[in-house]
Amino acid sequence: MRQLPEGLSQEGLQFSGATEEDFDDIMGISQGIDGGLDYLPTRYMDWLQETNRTVIVARKQGKLIAMESVFVIDDGETMLVQALRVAPQERGKGVVGVLQRFCSDLVKSKFPDVKVTRLTRDLLLPKDFQKYRLITKQGILLVRFRAEELKLRLSDLGLGDIQSSLSTSFKPPPVRLDNTAVRQLYLTSDRMHGVLPNATIIQDSQPFKLLPSNMAILLKKDIDWMVDDVANPTVTSLCTFPYRVPIGDDWYSLNINMFGTELDPIRQQFLCHLQRHTATLKGHVMCQVFLDPPLWKPMVEFCRNTLNVELVKEYTQQCVVESDVISGGGRRGVGDVGARKE
Ligand SMILES: CC(C)(COP(=O)(O)OP(=O)(O)OC[C@H]1O[C@@H](n2cnc3c(N)ncnc32)[C@H](O)[C@@H]1OP(=O)(O)O)[C@@H](O)C(=O)NCCC(=O)NCCS
């Protein structure tokens, strides 16, 4: 166990920096998270090596009961909370509040420029708006298919034919961007400001401001970047390469973040991402598309009627929220955690 400096523990809960040895215990408290689409198993070991990331586990009587990861981005001004989880038997007792306050104080002491915390929530209650500002809301379209079957379907349909049938007016195909083009488009012009929500790139569940330091993080990842028109973009998309998820053997998640409000180019870019990633992939795919909420319904129709893929879930959403970091905000003790049980 990687111990934190003395004093960084609280009555009843012990906190420590996460290690490789904690992996199995963390998976043990993670059953069913995100409907089996938990990305943590594939990212965990890499996260432990990242310099701007702090991964903390909490134990109660020696047993691992919670974890949180905090990634510092936006030139050191934002702490991004990820993979937050509490063991099922400990939920509803306020553990998350104690853990978050602990992590927030620790990260603030290591990164004094941090000003805000950002995270994603699926459901926000009216009371949550007292603590959070909403950055943006994206609808989540979740469909599933076998990669080999969709590949055949796309080739039967003829991608060129589908694309031309989608457009009411002729539009050239979407453009895949290399790293230089990504930097140019996103950093050296303000062309993306009208396309991205709040001038924020969201990749999977991670919101990044348009800054060179963030772009350096993003460009190290396996992502396909696409835009409808480099000179005059109305739609842009990021597709994270498929990664294994714990639903079963040969199950992958393919995540696509789409920005913009125009249906035709959204569908075209979706097809291009699907075509590229079903070319070599074998197995079952859960494809999550994050998009402007009004586009959810027409995209469901397109998925069902044209692609013959199965909708897994009705409408769900992802809200990106932020709150100010308060220095020395104090931490609630475990006494309070227990008190909430009654
Ligand atoms: C979501 C989860 C971490 C909440 O932990 P918990 O200790 O059971 O939380 P409690 O119900 O005791 O506390 C509720 C508080 O946490 C807040 N909360 C709920 N979900 C949250 C989330 N995803 N992120 C941050 N805070 C959250 C609530 O707003 C509430 O705040 P309040 O006390 O200011 O009203 C826990 O239920 C869990 O592990 N769920 C499965 C994994 C998951 O969904 N993780 C979140 C996305 S990665």
The ligand as a Tripos MOL2 file, in Angstrom:
@<TRIPOS>MOLECULE
LIG
   48    50     1     0     0
SMALL
NO_CHARGES

@<TRIPOS>ATOM
      1 C1        -22.4480    7.4900   -6.7610 C.3       1 LIG1
      2 C2        -21.7790    6.9980   -5.4660 C.3       1 LIG1
      3 C3        -20.2630    7.1740   -5.6030 C.3       1 LIG1
      4 C4        -22.3170    7.8510   -4.3230 C.3       1 LIG1
      5 O1        -21.6240    7.4760   -3.1400 O.3       1 LIG1
      6 P1        -22.3670    7.3820   -1.7190 P.3       1 LIG1
      7 O2        -21.3270    7.3940   -0.6680 O.co2     1 LIG1
      8 O3        -23.2910    6.2270   -1.7320 O.co2     1 LIG1
      9 O4        -23.1900    8.7330   -1.7360 O.3       1 LIG1
     10 P2        -24.3410    9.1150   -0.7180 P.3       1 LIG1
     11 O5        -25.6440    8.6130   -1.2540 O.co2     1 LIG1
     12 O6        -24.0250    8.6820    0.6630 O.co2     1 LIG1
     13 O7        -24.2290   10.6650   -0.7800 O.3       1 LIG1
     14 C5        -24.9770   11.3520   -1.6950 C.3       1 LIG1
     15 C6        -24.2130   12.6040   -2.0060 C.3       1 LIG1
     16 O8        -23.2780   12.3000   -3.0330 O.3       1 LIG1
     17 C7        -23.6040   13.0630   -4.1690 C.3       1 LIG1
     18 N1        -23.3480   12.2310   -5.3650 N.ar      1 LIG1
     19 C8        -24.1240   11.2810   -5.8810 C.ar      1 LIG1
     20 N2        -23.5610   10.8070   -7.0060 N.ar      1 LIG1
     21 C9        -22.4190   11.4840   -7.1790 C.ar      1 LIG1
     22 C10       -21.4140   11.4530   -8.1750 C.ar      1 LIG1
     23 N3        -21.4650   10.6390   -9.2130 N.pl3     1 LIG1
     24 N4        -20.3890   12.3130   -8.0440 N.ar      1 LIG1
     25 C11       -20.3120   13.1520   -7.0040 C.ar      1 LIG1
     26 N5        -21.2280   13.2280   -6.0240 N.ar      1 LIG1
     27 C12       -22.2680   12.3860   -6.1330 C.ar      1 LIG1
     28 C13       -25.0770   13.4100   -4.0260 C.3       1 LIG1
     29 O9        -25.3920   14.5950   -4.7380 O.3       1 LIG1
     30 C14       -25.1850   13.6440   -2.5370 C.3       1 LIG1
     31 O10       -24.6780   14.9200   -2.2340 O.3       1 LIG1
     32 P3        -25.2870   15.7610   -0.9930 P.3       1 LIG1
     33 O11       -24.9370   14.9740    0.2370 O.co2     1 LIG1
     34 O12       -24.5450   17.0700   -1.0880 O.co2     1 LIG1
     35 O13       -26.7480   15.8540   -1.2540 O.co2     1 LIG1
     36 C15       -22.1290    5.5030   -5.1690 C.3       1 LIG1
     37 O14       -23.5330    5.3630   -5.1320 O.3       1 LIG1
     38 C16       -21.5550    4.5320   -6.1770 C.2       1 LIG1
     39 O15       -20.4440    4.0220   -6.0010 O.2       1 LIG1
     40 N6        -22.3170    4.2350   -7.2450 N.am      1 LIG1
     41 C17       -21.8440    3.3450   -8.3010 C.3       1 LIG1
     42 C18       -20.7400    3.9800   -9.1120 C.3       1 LIG1
     43 C19       -21.1520    5.3010   -9.7390 C.2       1 LIG1
     44 O16       -22.2570    5.4520  -10.2390 O.2       1 LIG1
     45 N7        -20.2010    6.2500   -9.7190 N.am      1 LIG1
     46 C20       -20.4370    7.5970  -10.2290 C.3       1 LIG1
     47 C21       -19.9990    7.8220  -11.6090 C.3       1 LIG1
     48 S1        -18.3350    7.3570  -11.9440 S.3       1 LIG1
@<TRIPOS>BOND
     1     1     2 1
     2     2     3 1
     3     2     4 1
     4     2    36 1
     5     4     5 1
     6     5     6 1
     7     6     7 2
     8     6     8 1
     9     6     9 1
    10     9    10 1
    11    10    11 2
    12    10    12 1
    13    10    13 1
    14    13    14 1
    15    14    15 1
    16    15    16 1
    17    15    30 1
    18    16    17 1
    19    17    18 1
    20    17    28 1
    21    18    19 ar
    22    18    27 ar
    23    19    20 ar
    24    20    21 ar
    25    21    22 ar
    26    21    27 ar
    27    22    23 1
    28    22    24 ar
    29    24    25 ar
    30    25    26 ar
    31    26    27 ar
    32    28    29 1
    33    28    30 1
    34    30    31 1
    35    31    32 1
    36    32    33 2
    37    32    34 1
    38    32    35 1
    39    36    37 1
    40    36    38 1
    41    38    39 2
    42    38    40 1
    43    40    41 1
    44    41    42 1
    45    42    43 1
    46    43    44 2
    47    43    45 1
    48    45    46 1
    49    46    47 1
    50    47    48 1
@<TRIPOS>SUBSTRUCTURE
     1 LIG1         1 GROUP 0 **** ****
